[in-house]
Amino acid sequence: QVQLEESGGDLVQPGGSLRLSCTASGSIFSFNPMGWYRQAPGKQRELVAAISSGSTDYADSVKGRFTVSRDYAKKMVYLQMNSLKPEDTAVYYCYAKTGLRNQNHYWGQGTQVTVSS
């Protein structure tokens, strides 16, 4: 079992920055994928950024603005968000996958990011 807890969501003006953090507990290892999804009102949940064994992947909409990173020793994953836009407003969820085929999916409770002037 894996438990995930996010923090760092806030109200920020367009062009501003935020750093989200996610703390994992339980059986999570460096080769297990972790990352961030987001869900805006009335929209489907979408993958924002993923990291596994040092490799990263990003949604096209956040490339060049967001950076995902991990502290393997602390079992934490971060999302540095720069040049935020109103369309980045969403609930951001930390996720982790475990199992031989990454068949076990775990989610945090979500943290609200609002980009507005």
PDB file as gemmi writes it, atoms N, CA and C in Angstrom:
CRYST1    1.000    1.000    1.000  90.00  90.00  90.00 P 1                      
ATOM      1  N   GLN A   1       0.839  -1.199   0.000  1.00  0.00           N  
ATOM      2  CA  GLN A   1       0.000   0.000   0.000  1.00  0.00           C  
ATOM      3  C   GLN A   1       0.873   1.247   0.000  1.00  0.00           C  
ATOM      4  N   VAL A   2       0.397   2.260  -0.684  1.00  0.00           N  
ATOM      5  CA  VAL A   2       1.085   3.537  -0.771  1.00  0.00           C  
ATOM      6  C   VAL A   2       0.102   4.643  -0.409  1.00  0.00           C  
ATOM      7  N   GLN A   3       0.532   5.555   0.412  1.00  0.00           N  
ATOM      8  CA  GLN A   3      -0.260   6.734   0.728  1.00  0.00           C  
ATOM      9  C   GLN A   3       0.464   7.968   0.191  1.00  0.00           C  
ATOM     10  N   LEU A   4      -0.286   8.876  -0.363  1.00  0.00           N  
ATOM     11  CA  LEU A   4       0.270  10.082  -0.968  1.00  0.00           C  
ATOM     12  C   LEU A   4      -0.413  11.312  -0.383  1.00  0.00           C  
ATOM     13  N   GLU A   5       0.367  12.328  -0.089  1.00  0.00           N  
ATOM     14  CA  GLU A   5      -0.190  13.560   0.445  1.00  0.00           C  
ATOM     15  C   GLU A   5       0.456  14.746  -0.248  1.00  0.00           C  
ATOM     16  N   GLU A   6      -0.386  15.574  -0.888  1.00  0.00           N  
ATOM     17  CA  GLU A   6       0.098  16.751  -1.599  1.00  0.00           C  
ATOM     18  C   GLU A   6       0.026  17.986  -0.710  1.00  0.00           C  
ATOM     19  N   SER A   7       0.828  18.969  -1.079  1.00  0.00           N  
ATOM     20  CA  SER A   7       0.761  20.283  -0.445  1.00  0.00           C  
ATOM     21  C   SER A   7       1.296  21.319  -1.428  1.00  0.00           C  
ATOM     22  N   GLY A   8       1.005  22.579  -1.153  1.00  0.00           N  
ATOM     23  CA  GLY A   8       1.568  23.650  -1.950  1.00  0.00           C  
ATOM     24  C   GLY A   8       0.596  24.386  -2.836  1.00  0.00           C  
ATOM     25  N   GLY A   9      -0.628  23.885  -2.980  1.00  0.00           N  
ATOM     26  CA  GLY A   9      -1.597  24.589  -3.807  1.00  0.00           C  
ATOM     27  C   GLY A   9      -1.951  25.945  -3.219  1.00  0.00           C  
ATOM     28  N   ASP A  10      -2.287  26.890  -4.102  1.00  0.00           N  
ATOM     29  CA  ASP A  10      -2.569  28.236  -3.620  1.00  0.00           C  
ATOM     30  C   ASP A  10      -3.203  29.046  -4.746  1.00  0.00           C  
ATOM     31  N   LEU A  11      -3.559  30.273  -4.419  1.00  0.00           N  
ATOM     32  CA  LEU A  11      -4.014  31.261  -5.397  1.00  0.00           C  
ATOM     33  C   LEU A  11      -2.797  32.064  -5.821  1.00  0.00           C  
ATOM     34  N   VAL A  12      -2.574  32.172  -7.130  1.00  0.00           N  
ATOM     35  CA  VAL A  12      -1.416  32.891  -7.645  1.00  0.00           C  
ATOM     36  C   VAL A  12      -1.828  33.697  -8.867  1.00  0.00           C  
ATOM     37  N   GLN A  13      -1.152  34.808  -9.086  1.00  0.00           N  
ATOM     38  CA  GLN A  13      -1.462  35.638 -10.243  1.00  0.00           C  
ATOM     39  C   GLN A  13      -0.850  35.054 -11.507  1.00  0.00           C  
ATOM     40  N   PRO A  14      -1.434  35.354 -12.659  1.00  0.00           N  
ATOM     41  CA  PRO A  14      -0.827  34.904 -13.924  1.00  0.00           C  
ATOM     42  C   PRO A  14       0.624  35.349 -14.013  1.00  0.00           C  
ATOM     43  N   GLY A  15       1.462  34.448 -14.495  1.00  0.00           N  
ATOM     44  CA  GLY A  15       2.886  34.712 -14.576  1.00  0.00           C  
ATOM     45  C   GLY A  15       3.652  34.318 -13.337  1.00  0.00           C  
ATOM     46  N   GLY A  16       2.941  33.970 -12.282  1.00  0.00           N  
ATOM     47  CA  GLY A  16       3.580  33.590 -11.036  1.00  0.00           C  
ATOM     48  C   GLY A  16       4.045  32.148 -11.022  1.00  0.00           C  
ATOM     49  N   SER A  17       4.580  31.750  -9.875  1.00  0.00           N  
ATOM     50  CA  SER A  17       5.134  30.406  -9.706  1.00  0.00           C  
ATOM     51  C   SER A  17       4.590  29.748  -8.445  1.00  0.00           C  
ATOM     52  N   LEU A  18       4.547  28.435  -8.477  1.00  0.00           N  
ATOM     53  CA  LEU A  18       4.189  27.629  -7.312  1.00  0.00           C  
ATOM     54  C   LEU A  18       4.998  26.351  -7.351  1.00  0.00           C  
ATOM     55  N   ARG A  19       5.217  25.785  -6.182  1.00  0.00           N  
ATOM     56  CA  ARG A  19       5.877  24.490  -6.095  1.00  0.00           C  
ATOM     57  C   ARG A  19       4.984  23.545  -5.299  1.00  0.00           C  
ATOM     58  N   LEU A  20       4.555  22.482  -5.954  1.00  0.00           N  
ATOM     59  CA  LEU A  20       3.765  21.463  -5.289  1.00  0.00           C  
ATOM     60  C   LEU A  20       4.686  20.359  -4.775  1.00  0.00           C  
ATOM     61  N   SER A  21       4.318  19.807  -3.628  1.00  0.00           N  
ATOM     62  CA  SER A  21       5.075  18.704  -3.054  1.00  0.00           C  
ATOM     63  C   SER A  21       4.140  17.536  -2.786  1.00  0.00           C  
ATOM     64  N   CYS A  22       4.685  16.348  -2.879  1.00  0.00           N  
ATOM     65  CA  CYS A  22       3.925  15.147  -2.587  1.00  0.00           C  
ATOM     66  C   CYS A  22       4.819  14.209  -1.786  1.00  0.00           C  
ATOM     67  N   THR A  23       4.307  13.796  -0.648  1.00  0.00           N  
ATOM     68  CA  THR A  23       5.038  12.863   0.206  1.00  0.00           C  
ATOM     69  C   THR A  23       4.402  11.493   0.115  1.00  0.00           C  
ATOM     70  N   ALA A  24       5.220  10.491  -0.175  1.00  0.00           N  
ATOM     71  CA  ALA A  24       4.741   9.121  -0.278  1.00  0.00           C  
ATOM     72  C   ALA A  24       5.172   8.325   0.939  1.00  0.00           C  
ATOM     73  N   SER A  25       4.323   7.432   1.369  1.00  0.00           N  
ATOM     74  CA  SER A  25       4.676   6.489   2.419  1.00  0.00           C  
ATOM     75  C   SER A  25       4.258   5.107   1.959  1.00  0.00           C  
ATOM     76  N   GLY A  26       4.967   4.099   2.449  1.00  0.00           N  
ATOM     77  CA  GLY A  26       4.699   2.745   2.019  1.00  0.00           C  
ATOM     78  C   GLY A  26       5.766   2.253   1.054  1.00  0.00           C  
ATOM     79  N   SER A  27       5.434   1.218   0.297  1.00  0.00           N  
ATOM     80  CA  SER A  27       6.396   0.556  -0.586  1.00  0.00           C  
ATOM     81  C   SER A  27       6.485   1.263  -1.930  1.00  0.00           C  
ATOM     82  N   ILE A  28       7.338   2.274  -1.985  1.00  0.00           N  
ATOM     83  CA  ILE A  28       7.564   2.996  -3.228  1.00  0.00           C  
ATOM     84  C   ILE A  28       9.062   3.033  -3.481  1.00  0.00           C  
ATOM     85  N   PHE A  29       9.469   2.765  -4.715  1.00  0.00           N  
ATOM     86  CA  PHE A  29      10.876   2.694  -5.060  1.00  0.00           C  
ATOM     87  C   PHE A  29      11.167   3.623  -6.240  1.00  0.00           C  
ATOM     88  N   SER A  30      12.445   3.825  -6.497  1.00  0.00           N  
ATOM     89  CA  SER A  30      12.832   4.795  -7.517  1.00  0.00           C  
ATOM     90  C   SER A  30      12.336   4.411  -8.901  1.00  0.00           C  
ATOM     91  N   PHE A  31      12.166   3.109  -9.164  1.00  0.00           N  
ATOM     92  CA  PHE A  31      11.714   2.693 -10.483  1.00  0.00           C  
ATOM     93  C   PHE A  31      10.193   2.767 -10.640  1.00  0.00           C  
ATOM     94  N   ASN A  32       9.498   3.036  -9.552  1.00  0.00           N  
ATOM     95  CA  ASN A  32       8.047   3.202  -9.652  1.00  0.00           C  
ATOM     96  C   ASN A  32       7.727   4.581 -10.207  1.00  0.00           C  
ATOM     97  N   PRO A  33       6.907   4.636 -11.255  1.00  0.00           N  
ATOM     98  CA  PRO A  33       6.530   5.942 -11.796  1.00  0.00           C  
ATOM     99  C   PRO A  33       5.747   6.761 -10.780  1.00  0.00           C  
ATOM    100  N   MET A  34       6.036   8.011 -10.750  1.00  0.00           N  
ATOM    101  CA  MET A  34       5.268   8.969  -9.964  1.00  0.00           C  
ATOM    102  C   MET A  34       5.083  10.224 -10.798  1.00  0.00           C  
ATOM    103  N   GLY A  35       4.175  11.064 -10.378  1.00  0.00           N  
ATOM    104  CA  GLY A  35       3.986  12.305 -11.110  1.00  0.00           C  
ATOM    105  C   GLY A  35       2.729  13.015 -10.701  1.00  0.00           C  
ATOM    106  N   TRP A  36       2.226  13.804 -11.648  1.00  0.00           N  
ATOM    107  CA  TRP A  36       1.096  14.677 -11.348  1.00  0.00           C  
ATOM    108  C   TRP A  36       0.065  14.658 -12.462  1.00  0.00           C  
ATOM    109  N   TYR A  37      -1.179  14.587 -12.071  1.00  0.00           N  
ATOM    110  CA  TYR A  37      -2.314  14.815 -12.940  1.00  0.00           C  
ATOM    111  C   TYR A  37      -3.006  16.089 -12.454  1.00  0.00           C  
ATOM    112  N   ARG A  38      -3.883  16.599 -13.286  1.00  0.00           N  
ATOM    113  CA  ARG A  38      -4.730  17.694 -12.863  1.00  0.00           C  
ATOM    114  C   ARG A  38      -6.119  17.540 -13.464  1.00  0.00           C  
ATOM    115  N   GLN A  39      -7.086  18.155 -12.790  1.00  0.00           N  
ATOM    116  CA  GLN A  39      -8.452  18.125 -13.279  1.00  0.00           C  
ATOM    117  C   GLN A  39      -9.092  19.484 -13.057  1.00  0.00           C  
ATOM    118  N   ALA A  40      -9.462  20.101 -14.142  1.00  0.00           N  
ATOM    119  CA  ALA A  40     -10.153  21.388 -14.098  1.00  0.00           C  
ATOM    120  C   ALA A  40     -11.664  21.144 -14.086  1.00  0.00           C  
ATOM    121  N   PRO A  41     -12.434  22.096 -13.604  1.00  0.00           N  
ATOM    122  CA  PRO A  41     -13.893  21.921 -13.564  1.00  0.00           C  
ATOM    123  C   PRO A  41     -14.461  21.601 -14.940  1.00  0.00           C  
ATOM    124  N   GLY A  42     -15.254  20.550 -15.008  1.00  0.00           N  
ATOM    125  CA  GLY A  42     -15.894  20.167 -16.250  1.00  0.00           C  
ATOM    126  C   GLY A  42     -14.994  19.470 -17.251  1.00  0.00           C  
ATOM    127  N   LYS A  43     -13.755  19.169 -16.848  1.00  0.00           N  
ATOM    128  CA  LYS A  43     -12.821  18.522 -17.762  1.00  0.00           C  
ATOM    129  C   LYS A  43     -12.336  17.192 -17.185  1.00  0.00           C  
ATOM    130  N   GLN A  44     -11.792  16.365 -18.073  1.00  0.00           N  
ATOM    131  CA  GLN A  44     -11.242  15.095 -17.634  1.00  0.00           C  
ATOM    132  C   GLN A  44      -9.885  15.304 -16.958  1.00  0.00           C  
ATOM    133  N   ARG A  45      -9.558  14.380 -16.097  1.00  0.00           N  
ATOM    134  CA  ARG A  45      -8.232  14.422 -15.472  1.00  0.00           C  
ATOM    135  C   ARG A  45      -7.173  14.176 -16.547  1.00  0.00           C  
ATOM    136  N   GLU A  46      -6.109  14.973 -16.533  1.00  0.00           N  
ATOM    137  CA  GLU A  46      -5.071  14.841 -17.542  1.00  0.00           C  
ATOM    138  C   GLU A  46      -3.700  14.731 -16.894  1.00  0.00           C  
ATOM    139  N   LEU A  47      -2.817  13.994 -17.558  1.00  0.00           N  
ATOM    140  CA  LEU A  47      -1.453  13.860 -17.071  1.00  0.00           C  
ATOM    141  C   LEU A  47      -0.705  15.165 -17.303  1.00  0.00           C  
ATOM    142  N   VAL A  48      -0.044  15.644 -16.274  1.00  0.00           N  
ATOM    143  CA  VAL A  48       0.752  16.868 -16.370  1.00  0.00           C  
ATOM    144  C   VAL A  48       2.226  16.530 -16.514  1.00  0.00           C  
ATOM    145  N   ALA A  49       2.736  15.688 -15.624  1.00  0.00           N  
ATOM    146  CA  ALA A  49       4.155  15.358 -15.630  1.00  0.00           C  
ATOM    147  C   ALA A  49       4.363  14.025 -14.944  1.00  0.00           C  
ATOM    148  N   ALA A  50       5.349  13.281 -15.438  1.00  0.00           N  
ATOM    149  CA  ALA A  50       5.666  11.978 -14.877  1.00  0.00           C  
ATOM    150  C   ALA A  50       7.170  11.840 -14.754  1.00  0.00           C  
ATOM    151  N   ILE A  51       7.598  11.069 -13.761  1.00  0.00           N  
ATOM    152  CA  ILE A  51       9.034  10.826 -13.576  1.00  0.00           C  
ATOM    153  C   ILE A  51       9.226   9.400 -13.076  1.00  0.00           C  
ATOM    154  N   SER A  52      10.209   8.721 -13.691  1.00  0.00           N  
ATOM    155  CA  SER A  52      10.516   7.342 -13.319  1.00  0.00           C  
ATOM    156  C   SER A  52      11.972   7.079 -13.632  1.00  0.00           C  
ATOM    157  N   SER A  53      12.725   6.656 -12.618  1.00  0.00           N  
ATOM    158  CA  SER A  53      14.147   6.354 -12.782  1.00  0.00           C  
ATOM    159  C   SER A  53      14.882   7.480 -13.501  1.00  0.00           C  
ATOM    160  N   GLY A  54      14.498   8.718 -13.198  1.00  0.00           N  
ATOM    161  CA  GLY A  54      15.173   9.865 -13.765  1.00  0.00           C  
ATOM    162  C   GLY A  54      14.626  10.361 -15.073  1.00  0.00           C  
ATOM    163  N   SER A  55      13.821   9.562 -15.756  1.00  0.00           N  
ATOM    164  CA  SER A  55      13.214  10.001 -17.012  1.00  0.00           C  
ATOM    165  C   SER A  55      11.941  10.782 -16.725  1.00  0.00           C  
ATOM    166  N   THR A  56      11.720  11.828 -17.495  1.00  0.00           N  
ATOM    167  CA  THR A  56      10.550  12.669 -17.293  1.00  0.00           C  
ATOM    168  C   THR A  56       9.728  12.794 -18.566  1.00  0.00           C  
ATOM    169  N   ASP A  57       8.464  13.119 -18.373  1.00  0.00           N  
ATOM    170  CA  ASP A  57       7.561  13.325 -19.491  1.00  0.00           C  
ATOM    171  C   ASP A  57       6.570  14.399 -19.088  1.00  0.00           C  
ATOM    172  N   TYR A  58       6.185  15.226 -20.049  1.00  0.00           N  
ATOM    173  CA  TYR A  58       5.309  16.352 -19.767  1.00  0.00           C  
ATOM    174  C   TYR A  58       4.194  16.466 -20.798  1.00  0.00           C  
ATOM    175  N   ALA A  59       3.077  16.997 -20.345  1.00  0.00           N  
ATOM    176  CA  ALA A  59       2.042  17.380 -21.292  1.00  0.00           C  
ATOM    177  C   ALA A  59       2.557  18.538 -22.127  1.00  0.00           C  
ATOM    178  N   ASP A  60       2.146  18.588 -23.383  1.00  0.00           N  
ATOM    179  CA  ASP A  60       2.605  19.660 -24.277  1.00  0.00           C  
ATOM    180  C   ASP A  60       2.276  21.039 -23.709  1.00  0.00           C  
ATOM    181  N   SER A  61       1.165  21.140 -23.025  1.00  0.00           N  
ATOM    182  CA  SER A  61       0.700  22.434 -22.531  1.00  0.00           C  
ATOM    183  C   SER A  61       1.571  23.006 -21.412  1.00  0.00           C  
ATOM    184  N   VAL A  62       2.422  22.171 -20.803  1.00  0.00           N  
ATOM    185  CA  VAL A  62       3.241  22.663 -19.689  1.00  0.00           C  
ATOM    186  C   VAL A  62       4.734  22.579 -19.970  1.00  0.00           C  
ATOM    187  N   LYS A  63       5.117  22.033 -21.110  1.00  0.00           N  
ATOM    188  CA  LYS A  63       6.543  21.911 -21.439  1.00  0.00           C  
ATOM    189  C   LYS A  63       7.208  23.281 -21.436  1.00  0.00           C  
ATOM    190  N   GLY A  64       8.370  23.347 -20.808  1.00  0.00           N  
ATOM    191  CA  GLY A  64       9.098  24.604 -20.723  1.00  0.00           C  
ATOM    192  C   GLY A  64       8.685  25.474 -19.555  1.00  0.00           C  
ATOM    193  N   ARG A  65       7.573  25.137 -18.913  1.00  0.00           N  
ATOM    194  CA  ARG A  65       7.093  25.932 -17.771  1.00  0.00           C  
ATOM    195  C   ARG A  65       7.106  25.141 -16.465  1.00  0.00           C  
ATOM    196  N   PHE A  66       6.825  23.850 -16.548  1.00  0.00           N  
ATOM    197  CA  PHE A  66       6.762  23.003 -15.358  1.00  0.00           C  
ATOM    198  C   PHE A  66       7.960  22.052 -15.326  1.00  0.00           C  
ATOM    199  N   THR A  67       8.394  21.728 -14.120  1.00  0.00           N  
ATOM    200  CA  THR A  67       9.484  20.770 -13.940  1.00  0.00           C  
ATOM    201  C   THR A  67       9.120  19.807 -12.818  1.00  0.00           C  
ATOM    202  N   VAL A  68       9.177  18.523 -13.130  1.00  0.00           N  
ATOM    203  CA  VAL A  68       8.912  17.490 -12.126  1.00  0.00           C  
ATOM    204  C   VAL A  68      10.250  16.938 -11.639  1.00  0.00           C  
ATOM    205  N   SER A  69      10.327  16.683 -10.344  1.00  0.00           N  
ATOM    206  CA  SER A  69      11.549  16.131  -9.774  1.00  0.00           C  
ATOM    207  C   SER A  69      11.203  15.234  -8.597  1.00  0.00           C  
ATOM    208  N   ARG A  70      12.163  14.420  -8.190  1.00  0.00           N  
ATOM    209  CA  ARG A  70      11.947  13.511  -7.067  1.00  0.00           C  
ATOM    210  C   ARG A  70      13.136  13.550  -6.120  1.00  0.00           C  
ATOM    211  N   ASP A  71      12.832  13.336  -4.868  1.00  0.00           N  
ATOM    212  CA  ASP A  71      13.837  13.068  -3.846  1.00  0.00           C  
ATOM    213  C   ASP A  71      13.587  11.624  -3.430  1.00  0.00           C  
ATOM    214  N   TYR A  72      14.410  10.712  -3.948  1.00  0.00           N  
ATOM    215  CA  TYR A  72      14.139   9.298  -3.741  1.00  0.00           C  
ATOM    216  C   TYR A  72      14.317   8.903  -2.282  1.00  0.00           C  
ATOM    217  N   ALA A  73      15.272   9.515  -1.630  1.00  0.00           N  
ATOM    218  CA  ALA A  73      15.524   9.170  -0.225  1.00  0.00           C  
ATOM    219  C   ALA A  73      14.341   9.560   0.655  1.00  0.00           C  
ATOM    220  N   LYS A  74      13.713  10.691   0.346  1.00  0.00           N  
ATOM    221  CA  LYS A  74      12.591  11.167   1.151  1.00  0.00           C  
ATOM    222  C   LYS A  74      11.248  10.692   0.604  1.00  0.00           C  
ATOM    223  N   LYS A  75      11.274   9.973  -0.518  1.00  0.00           N  
ATOM    224  CA  LYS A  75      10.030   9.508  -1.154  1.00  0.00           C  
ATOM    225  C   LYS A  75       9.116  10.691  -1.452  1.00  0.00           C  
ATOM    226  N   MET A  76       9.674  11.713  -2.040  1.00  0.00           N  
ATOM    227  CA  MET A  76       8.891  12.889  -2.377  1.00  0.00           C  
ATOM    228  C   MET A  76       9.002  13.185  -3.869  1.00  0.00           C  
ATOM    229  N   VAL A  77       7.940  13.764  -4.406  1.00  0.00           N  
ATOM    230  CA  VAL A  77       7.941  14.230  -5.777  1.00  0.00           C  
ATOM    231  C   VAL A  77       7.448  15.673  -5.768  1.00  0.00           C  
ATOM    232  N   TYR A  78       8.033  16.483  -6.629  1.00  0.00           N  
ATOM    233  CA  TYR A  78       7.735  17.907  -6.668  1.00  0.00           C  
ATOM    234  C   TYR A  78       7.279  18.313  -8.067  1.00  0.00           C  
ATOM    235  N   LEU A  79       6.547  19.391  -8.115  1.00  0.00           N  
ATOM    236  CA  LEU A  79       6.182  19.988  -9.393  1.00  0.00           C  
ATOM    237  C   LEU A  79       6.417  21.486  -9.275  1.00  0.00           C  
ATOM    238  N   GLN A  80       7.465  21.958  -9.941  1.00  0.00           N  
ATOM    239  CA  GLN A  80       7.746  23.381  -9.990  1.00  0.00           C  
ATOM    240  C   GLN A  80       7.003  23.964 -11.181  1.00  0.00           C  
ATOM    241  N   MET A  81       6.137  24.914 -10.896  1.00  0.00           N  
ATOM    242  CA  MET A  81       5.288  25.494 -11.942  1.00  0.00           C  
ATOM    243  C   MET A  81       5.631  26.976 -12.078  1.00  0.00           C  
ATOM    244  N   ASN A  82       6.102  27.339 -13.255  1.00  0.00           N  
ATOM    245  CA  ASN A  82       6.456  28.727 -13.544  1.00  0.00           C  
ATOM    246  C   ASN A  82       5.580  29.277 -14.662  1.00  0.00           C  
ATOM    247  N   SER A  83       5.570  30.576 -14.786  1.00  0.00           N  
ATOM    248  CA  SER A  83       4.794  31.241 -15.844  1.00  0.00           C  
ATOM    249  C   SER A  83       3.363  30.711 -15.884  1.00  0.00           C  
ATOM    250  N   LEU A  84       2.747  30.663 -14.739  1.00  0.00           N  
ATOM    251  CA  LEU A  84       1.409  30.085 -14.642  1.00  0.00           C  
ATOM    252  C   LEU A  84       0.380  30.899 -15.410  1.00  0.00           C  
ATOM    253  N   LYS A  85      -0.571  30.173 -15.979  1.00  0.00           N  
ATOM    254  CA  LYS A  85      -1.640  30.769 -16.775  1.00  0.00           C  
ATOM    255  C   LYS A  85      -2.992  30.433 -16.136  1.00  0.00           C  
ATOM    256  N   PRO A  86      -4.003  31.222 -16.415  1.00  0.00           N  
ATOM    257  CA  PRO A  86      -5.334  30.904 -15.872  1.00  0.00           C  
ATOM    258  C   PRO A  86      -5.798  29.493 -16.228  1.00  0.00           C  
ATOM    259  N   GLU A  87      -5.406  29.010 -17.400  1.00  0.00           N  
ATOM    260  CA  GLU A  87      -5.817  27.667 -17.808  1.00  0.00           C  
ATOM    261  C   GLU A  87      -5.097  26.562 -17.031  1.00  0.00           C  
ATOM    262  N   ASP A  88      -4.146  26.922 -16.203  1.00  0.00           N  
ATOM    263  CA  ASP A  88      -3.517  25.939 -15.320  1.00  0.00           C  
ATOM    264  C   ASP A  88      -4.346  25.710 -14.054  1.00  0.00           C  
ATOM    265  N   THR A  89      -5.387  26.497 -13.871  1.00  0.00           N  
ATOM    266  CA  THR A  89      -6.244  26.338 -12.704  1.00  0.00           C  
ATOM    267  C   THR A  89      -6.882  24.948 -12.695  1.00  0.00           C  
ATOM    268  N   ALA A  90      -6.683  24.227 -11.613  1.00  0.00           N  
ATOM    269  CA  ALA A  90      -7.191  22.859 -11.506  1.00  0.00           C  
ATOM    270  C   ALA A  90      -6.860  22.313 -10.123  1.00  0.00           C  
ATOM    271  N   VAL A  91      -7.423  21.169  -9.836  1.00  0.00           N  
ATOM    272  CA  VAL A  91      -6.965  20.386  -8.685  1.00  0.00           C  
ATOM    273  C   VAL A  91      -5.846  19.479  -9.187  1.00  0.00           C  
ATOM    274  N   TYR A  92      -4.721  19.534  -8.523  1.00  0.00           N  
ATOM    275  CA  TYR A  92      -3.555  18.754  -8.923  1.00  0.00           C  
ATOM    276  C   TYR A  92      -3.423  17.543  -8.002  1.00  0.00           C  
ATOM    277  N   TYR A  93      -3.281  16.377  -8.629  1.00  0.00           N  
ATOM    278  CA  TYR A  93      -3.203  15.120  -7.898  1.00  0.00           C  
ATOM    279  C   TYR A  93      -1.846  14.468  -8.115  1.00  0.00           C  
ATOM    280  N   CYS A  94      -1.242  14.080  -7.035  1.00  0.00           N  
ATOM    281  CA  CYS A  94      -0.036  13.264  -7.088  1.00  0.00           C  
ATOM    282  C   CYS A  94      -0.456  11.814  -7.318  1.00  0.00           C  
ATOM    283  N   TYR A  95       0.354  11.084  -8.095  1.00  0.00           N  
ATOM    284  CA  TYR A  95       0.031   9.677  -8.297  1.00  0.00           C  
ATOM    285  C   TYR A  95       1.309   8.836  -8.231  1.00  0.00           C  
ATOM    286  N   ALA A  96       1.107   7.545  -8.004  1.00  0.00           N  
ATOM    287  CA  ALA A  96       2.202   6.583  -8.026  1.00  0.00           C  
ATOM    288  C   ALA A  96       1.673   5.263  -8.565  1.00  0.00           C  
ATOM    289  N   LYS A  97       2.560   4.531  -9.242  1.00  0.00           N  
ATOM    290  CA  LYS A  97       2.197   3.220  -9.767  1.00  0.00           C  
ATOM    291  C   LYS A  97       3.171   2.194  -9.228  1.00  0.00           C  
ATOM    292  N   THR A  98       2.658   1.078  -8.777  1.00  0.00           N  
ATOM    293  CA  THR A  98       3.511   0.006  -8.281  1.00  0.00           C  
ATOM    294  C   THR A  98       3.073  -1.318  -8.905  1.00  0.00           C  
ATOM    295  N   GLY A  99       3.864  -2.358  -8.632  1.00  0.00           N  
ATOM    296  CA  GLY A  99       3.552  -3.662  -9.202  1.00  0.00           C  
ATOM    297  C   GLY A  99       4.434  -3.952 -10.398  1.00  0.00           C  
ATOM    298  N   LEU A 100       4.538  -5.221 -10.742  1.00  0.00           N  
ATOM    299  CA  LEU A 100       5.416  -5.644 -11.836  1.00  0.00           C  
ATOM    300  C   LEU A 100       5.057  -4.983 -13.151  1.00  0.00           C  
ATOM    301  N   ARG A 101       3.781  -4.712 -13.347  1.00  0.00           N  
ATOM    302  CA  ARG A 101       3.313  -4.068 -14.581  1.00  0.00           C  
ATOM    303  C   ARG A 101       2.715  -2.698 -14.282  1.00  0.00           C  
ATOM    304  N   ASN A 102       3.117  -2.123 -13.170  1.00  0.00           N  
ATOM    305  CA  ASN A 102       2.566  -0.816 -12.758  1.00  0.00           C  
ATOM    306  C   ASN A 102       1.048  -0.849 -12.735  1.00  0.00           C  
ATOM    307  N   GLN A 103       0.506  -1.966 -12.273  1.00  0.00           N  
ATOM    308  CA  GLN A 103      -0.935  -2.132 -12.333  1.00  0.00           C  
ATOM    309  C   GLN A 103      -1.651  -1.523 -11.127  1.00  0.00           C  
ATOM    310  N   ASN A 104      -0.887  -1.191 -10.097  1.00  0.00           N  
ATOM    311  CA  ASN A 104      -1.489  -0.600  -8.903  1.00  0.00           C  
ATOM    312  C   ASN A 104      -1.339   0.914  -8.970  1.00  0.00           C  
ATOM    313  N   HIS A 105      -2.461   1.605  -8.938  1.00  0.00           N  
ATOM    314  CA  HIS A 105      -2.447   3.069  -9.035  1.00  0.00           C  
ATOM    315  C   HIS A 105      -2.888   3.673  -7.707  1.00  0.00           C  
ATOM    316  N   TYR A 106      -2.155   4.659  -7.267  1.00  0.00           N  
ATOM    317  CA  TYR A 106      -2.478   5.352  -6.028  1.00  0.00           C  
ATOM    318  C   TYR A 106      -2.559   6.851  -6.299  1.00  0.00           C  
ATOM    319  N   TRP A 107      -3.449   7.515  -5.565  1.00  0.00           N  
ATOM    320  CA  TRP A 107      -3.675   8.943  -5.737  1.00  0.00           C  
ATOM    321  C   TRP A 107      -3.673   9.655  -4.391  1.00  0.00           C  
ATOM    322  N   GLY A 108      -3.233  10.896  -4.437  1.00  0.00           N  
ATOM    323  CA  GLY A 108      -3.389  11.747  -3.276  1.00  0.00           C  
ATOM    324  C   GLY A 108      -4.774  12.371  -3.274  1.00  0.00           C  
ATOM    325  N   GLN A 109      -5.039  13.198  -2.284  1.00  0.00           N  
ATOM    326  CA  GLN A 109      -6.367  13.802  -2.148  1.00  0.00           C  
ATOM    327  C   GLN A 109      -6.527  15.043  -3.030  1.00  0.00           C  
ATOM    328  N   GLY A 110      -5.439  15.544  -3.565  1.00  0.00           N  
ATOM    329  CA  GLY A 110      -5.493  16.704  -4.458  1.00  0.00           C  
ATOM    330  C   GLY A 110      -5.215  18.004  -3.730  1.00  0.00           C  
ATOM    331  N   THR A 111      -4.662  18.953  -4.473  1.00  0.00           N  
ATOM    332  CA  THR A 111      -4.415  20.288  -3.944  1.00  0.00           C  
ATOM    333  C   THR A 111      -4.835  21.305  -5.012  1.00  0.00           C  
ATOM    334  N   GLN A 112      -5.548  22.339  -4.585  1.00  0.00           N  
ATOM    335  CA  GLN A 112      -6.120  23.300  -5.517  1.00  0.00           C  
ATOM    336  C   GLN A 112      -5.093  24.353  -5.926  1.00  0.00           C  
ATOM    337  N   VAL A 113      -4.962  24.535  -7.225  1.00  0.00           N  
ATOM    338  CA  VAL A 113      -4.154  25.620  -7.781  1.00  0.00           C  
ATOM    339  C   VAL A 113      -5.083  26.534  -8.565  1.00  0.00           C  
ATOM    340  N   THR A 114      -5.103  27.791  -8.184  1.00  0.00           N  
ATOM    341  CA  THR A 114      -5.935  28.774  -8.865  1.00  0.00           C  
ATOM    342  C   THR A 114      -5.048  29.895  -9.370  1.00  0.00           C  
ATOM    343  N   VAL A 115      -5.128  30.142 -10.669  1.00  0.00           N  
ATOM    344  CA  VAL A 115      -4.342  31.205 -11.290  1.00  0.00           C  
ATOM    345  C   VAL A 115      -5.309  32.291 -11.740  1.00  0.00           C  
ATOM    346  N   SER A 116      -5.255  33.404 -11.070  1.00  0.00           N  
ATOM    347  CA  SER A 116      -6.217  34.475 -11.339  1.00  0.00           C  
ATOM    348  C   SER A 116      -5.676  35.798 -10.833  1.00  0.00           C  
ATOM    349  N   SER A 117      -6.038  36.860 -11.528  1.00  0.00           N  
ATOM    350  CA  SER A 117      -5.659  38.198 -11.093  1.00  0.00           C  
ATOM    351  C   SER A 117      -6.764  38.806 -10.234  1.00  0.00           C  
TER     352      SER A 117                                                      
END                                                                             
